[in-house]
Amino acid sequence: MAYELILLGIGIIGLRFAFLVSLNLKKKSSGNEKMTELSKIIKHGAKAYLIKQYKILAVVTVVV
């Protein structure tokens, strides 16, 4: 029982830390126009990569 409470406490601390970091990042500037454009390009590429990976994973899941 004690281990579960310790793990729950650690999980709550981790979630709070992640929330505070995300708030801090949202307050910061997104950069100049060139940085914003580069960010959009990277985001587009990452989405395309993930879509391809999910398609492959779906095929492997169906076969197995």
Helices and strands as residue ranges (DSSP letters): H 2-27, H 33-63
